């Protein structure tokens, strides 16, 4: 396709507030982003900025109060539930917590074959597909016969990635997929995501609060602050030479191993806040 795979155009999302006749609280304000086929868009911001809400709006898990979301040429922001379910094969998600996102009572093979068989794939074909998926994320052998509790956090996240790829989607929403992992495991999972994208051409919306992580994987970056996009641009530019003061504060908040440099960063960040 020549145009964007995903277009988010001026959307707003509001949630009800406690209290008699209080107006809804708007958490996203006129947000607009685009993702091209085969591209990774990094969405970065601090906790409470609305990053996950945007991801959930794209997935149809929260209602959009205004604006439109267009996926693969189809407006999906107001689809009926039945039509939305039919779209799930092309639009998948990897959640933040690899421990709670997998059913502890099911084997890995059952977890991965479930969406395939639900879509009409035969059991034998589904099992062959699962074996290939596990191999593609570095979990070959008898991994399919084991339970989630038998795997480490990094391995569980690899399984979650395999589940997201089972239906060969066009877009995967990665909602803080490495934030619960240690640094060495984060690096391996990021390299896995990059390798999968290069092999399959899948697009990512990669949500994170960490500019260093976003810099490593993203082609372009959008910065979300208090429900608004305040800066967008090429990944290398936004994460090294940001233009907006909020993005500069995010960059300076990232720790560095040099105590002197860290003290200078803290002072620079305090000056920006002031």
TORTORVEX-127314 format. One line per 4 residues: number of its first residue (from 1); for each residue x, y, z of C-alpha. Coordinates in Angstrom, 1 decimal. Layout:
N
NUM) X,Y,Z ~ ...
//
This chain:
274
1) 0.0,0.0,0.0 ~ 1.2,3.5,-0.8 ~ -0.4,5.4,2.1 ~ -0.1,4.9,5.9
5) -1.1,1.6,7.4 ~ -2.6,3.4,10.5 ~ -3.8,7.0,10.7 ~ -5.0,8.5,14.0
9) -6.7,11.8,13.2 ~ -7.5,14.3,16.0 ~ -8.9,11.7,18.4 ~ -10.1,12.5,21.9
13) -10.7,10.0,24.7 ~ -12.7,10.9,27.9 ~ -13.5,8.9,31.1 ~ -16.3,9.6,33.5
17) -15.4,11.3,36.8 ~ -16.9,10.6,40.3 ~ -19.3,13.2,41.5 ~ -22.8,14.4,40.6
21) -22.9,16.0,37.1 ~ -19.2,16.4,36.8 ~ -18.1,16.5,33.2 ~ -15.9,13.7,31.8
25) -12.2,14.0,32.1 ~ -10.5,14.1,28.8 ~ -7.2,12.2,28.8 ~ -6.3,12.5,25.1
29) -6.7,15.8,23.2 ~ -6.7,15.9,19.4 ~ -4.0,13.3,19.0 ~ -2.8,12.6,15.5
33) -0.1,10.1,14.4 ~ 0.6,7.9,11.4 ~ 2.4,4.6,11.0 ~ 3.6,3.4,7.6
37) 3.8,-0.3,6.5 ~ 6.9,-1.9,8.0 ~ 7.6,1.1,10.3 ~ 8.1,1.3,14.1
41) 6.6,4.4,15.7 ~ 7.9,5.0,19.2 ~ 5.4,6.6,21.5 ~ 7.1,8.0,24.6
45) 5.9,9.9,27.7 ~ 5.9,9.7,31.4 ~ 3.3,7.7,33.5 ~ -0.1,9.2,33.1
49) 0.6,11.0,29.8 ~ -2.0,8.8,28.0 ~ 0.3,6.5,26.1 ~ -1.5,3.2,27.0
53) -4.8,4.9,26.5 ~ -3.9,5.7,22.9 ~ -2.8,2.1,22.4 ~ -6.1,0.8,23.9
57) -8.0,3.2,21.7 ~ -6.3,1.8,18.6 ~ -7.1,-1.7,19.8 ~ -10.8,-0.8,20.4
61) -10.5,-1.3,24.2 ~ -11.6,2.2,25.0 ~ -14.1,4.4,23.2 ~ -13.0,7.3,21.1
65) -15.1,10.4,21.8 ~ -14.0,12.3,18.7 ~ -11.8,12.0,15.7 ~ -11.1,8.9,13.6
69) -8.7,5.9,13.5 ~ -8.1,4.4,10.1 ~ -6.4,1.1,9.7 ~ -5.5,-0.4,6.3
73) -7.9,2.0,4.6 ~ -10.8,1.3,6.9 ~ -12.2,3.6,9.6 ~ -12.2,1.4,12.8
77) -12.8,3.9,15.5 ~ -16.6,3.2,15.5 ~ -16.8,-0.4,14.4 ~ -19.4,-2.8,15.9
81) -18.0,-5.5,18.2 ~ -18.4,-8.3,15.6 ~ -16.6,-6.4,12.9 ~ -13.9,-5.4,15.4
85) -13.3,-9.1,16.3 ~ -12.8,-9.8,12.6 ~ -10.1,-7.2,12.5 ~ -8.1,-8.8,15.4
89) -6.1,-11.1,13.1 ~ -4.4,-8.0,11.6 ~ -4.1,-5.9,14.7 ~ -2.4,-7.5,17.7
93) -0.8,-6.5,21.1 ~ 2.1,-7.4,23.3 ~ 1.3,-6.4,26.9 ~ 3.7,-5.1,29.6
97) 3.6,-7.9,32.1 ~ 4.8,-11.3,30.7 ~ 3.6,-13.0,33.9 ~ -0.1,-12.1,33.9
101) -0.6,-12.0,30.1 ~ -0.3,-15.8,29.7 ~ -2.9,-18.3,31.0 ~ -1.1,-20.3,33.8
105) -3.4,-23.3,33.3 ~ -2.6,-23.8,29.6 ~ 0.4,-25.2,27.9 ~ 2.3,-22.9,25.6
109) 1.1,-24.9,22.6 ~ -2.5,-24.5,23.7 ~ -2.0,-20.8,24.2 ~ -0.6,-20.3,20.8
113) -2.9,-22.6,18.9 ~ -6.1,-21.1,20.4 ~ -6.3,-18.0,18.1 ~ -5.4,-20.2,15.1
117) -8.1,-22.8,15.7 ~ -10.6,-20.1,16.6 ~ -10.0,-18.6,13.1 ~ -10.7,-22.0,11.5
121) -7.2,-23.4,11.1 ~ -7.0,-27.2,11.5 ~ -5.3,-28.6,14.6 ~ -2.4,-30.3,12.8
125) -1.7,-27.1,10.7 ~ -2.0,-25.0,13.8 ~ 0.6,-27.1,15.7 ~ 3.0,-26.9,12.8
129) 2.5,-23.1,12.7 ~ 3.2,-22.9,16.5 ~ 6.4,-24.9,16.2 ~ 7.6,-22.4,13.6
133) 6.6,-19.5,15.8 ~ 8.4,-20.8,18.8 ~ 11.5,-21.4,16.7 ~ 11.3,-17.9,15.3
137) 11.5,-16.4,18.8 ~ 14.3,-18.8,20.0 ~ 12.2,-21.3,21.9 ~ 12.4,-24.5,19.9
141) 12.3,-28.1,21.2 ~ 9.7,-29.1,23.8 ~ 8.7,-25.5,24.8 ~ 5.1,-26.1,23.6
145) 4.5,-28.8,26.1 ~ 5.4,-26.7,29.1 ~ 3.4,-24.3,31.3 ~ 4.2,-20.5,31.5
149) 5.5,-20.9,35.1 ~ 8.4,-22.9,33.8 ~ 9.8,-20.0,31.8 ~ 11.7,-16.9,32.8
153) 10.3,-13.4,32.3 ~ 12.2,-12.9,29.0 ~ 11.1,-16.3,27.7 ~ 7.5,-15.5,28.6
157) 7.7,-12.2,26.7 ~ 9.0,-14.1,23.7 ~ 6.0,-16.4,24.0 ~ 3.7,-13.3,24.1
161) 5.4,-12.0,21.0 ~ 4.9,-15.4,19.3 ~ 1.2,-15.3,20.2 ~ 0.9,-11.8,18.7
165) 2.5,-13.0,15.5 ~ 0.4,-16.2,15.2 ~ -2.2,-14.6,12.9 ~ 0.4,-12.8,10.8
169) -0.8,-9.3,11.7 ~ 0.0,-6.1,9.9 ~ 0.4,-4.0,13.1 ~ 1.4,-4.9,16.7
173) 0.8,-2.5,19.6 ~ 3.8,-3.1,22.0 ~ 2.7,-1.6,25.3 ~ 5.8,-1.3,27.5
177) 6.9,-4.8,26.4 ~ 10.3,-4.7,28.1 ~ 9.8,-2.5,31.2 ~ 9.3,-5.5,33.5
181) 12.5,-7.1,32.3 ~ 16.2,-6.7,33.4 ~ 18.5,-4.8,31.1 ~ 20.2,-7.8,29.4
185) 16.8,-9.4,28.7 ~ 15.4,-6.1,27.4 ~ 18.2,-5.9,24.9 ~ 17.5,-9.5,23.7
189) 13.8,-8.9,23.3 ~ 14.4,-5.6,21.4 ~ 16.7,-7.3,19.0 ~ 14.1,-10.1,18.5
193) 11.4,-7.5,17.7 ~ 13.8,-5.8,15.2 ~ 14.7,-9.1,13.6 ~ 11.0,-10.1,13.3
197) 10.2,-6.7,11.7 ~ 13.0,-7.1,9.2 ~ 11.8,-10.6,8.2 ~ 8.1,-10.0,8.1
201) 7.5,-6.3,7.4 ~ 5.1,-6.0,10.4 ~ 4.6,-2.5,11.8 ~ 4.9,-1.6,15.5
205) 3.5,1.1,17.8 ~ 6.1,0.8,20.5 ~ 4.9,2.4,23.7 ~ 7.5,3.3,26.4
209) 8.6,5.8,29.0 ~ 12.3,5.2,28.2 ~ 13.9,7.3,25.5 ~ 16.9,5.0,25.3
213) 14.7,2.0,24.6 ~ 12.7,3.9,22.0 ~ 15.8,5.2,20.3 ~ 17.0,1.6,19.8
217) 14.0,0.3,18.0 ~ 12.0,3.2,16.5 ~ 12.2,4.7,13.0 ~ 10.1,7.7,14.2
221) 9.1,9.0,17.6 ~ 6.1,10.8,18.9 ~ 6.2,12.4,22.4 ~ 3.0,12.5,24.4
225) 2.6,15.0,27.3 ~ -0.6,15.3,29.2 ~ -2.6,13.8,26.5 ~ -1.2,15.9,23.6
229) 1.5,15.1,21.0 ~ 4.2,17.8,21.6 ~ 6.9,16.6,19.3 ~ 7.4,14.1,16.4
233) 10.3,13.3,14.2 ~ 13.0,10.8,13.2 ~ 14.0,8.6,16.1 ~ 17.7,9.6,16.1
237) 16.8,13.3,16.1 ~ 14.1,13.4,18.7 ~ 16.0,11.1,21.2 ~ 19.3,13.0,20.9
241) 18.5,16.6,19.9 ~ 14.9,17.2,21.1 ~ 13.2,20.5,20.4 ~ 10.4,20.5,23.0
245) 11.3,21.3,26.7 ~ 9.3,18.3,27.9 ~ 11.3,15.9,25.6 ~ 14.5,17.5,26.8
249) 13.4,16.8,30.4 ~ 12.7,13.2,29.5 ~ 16.2,12.9,27.9 ~ 17.9,14.4,30.9
253) 16.0,12.2,33.3 ~ 17.6,9.0,31.9 ~ 20.6,8.0,34.2 ~ 24.2,7.8,32.9
257) 27.0,5.8,34.6 ~ 29.3,8.8,35.1 ~ 28.5,10.6,38.4 ~ 29.8,13.9,37.2
261) 27.7,13.8,34.0 ~ 24.7,12.6,36.0 ~ 25.0,15.6,38.3 ~ 25.2,17.9,35.3
265) 22.1,16.3,33.8 ~ 20.2,16.8,37.0 ~ 21.1,20.4,37.2 ~ 20.1,20.9,33.5
269) 16.8,19.2,34.1 ~ 16.1,21.4,37.2 ~ 16.8,24.5,35.1 ~ 14.3,23.3,32.5
273) 11.6,22.7,35.1 ~ 12.2,26.1,36.7
//
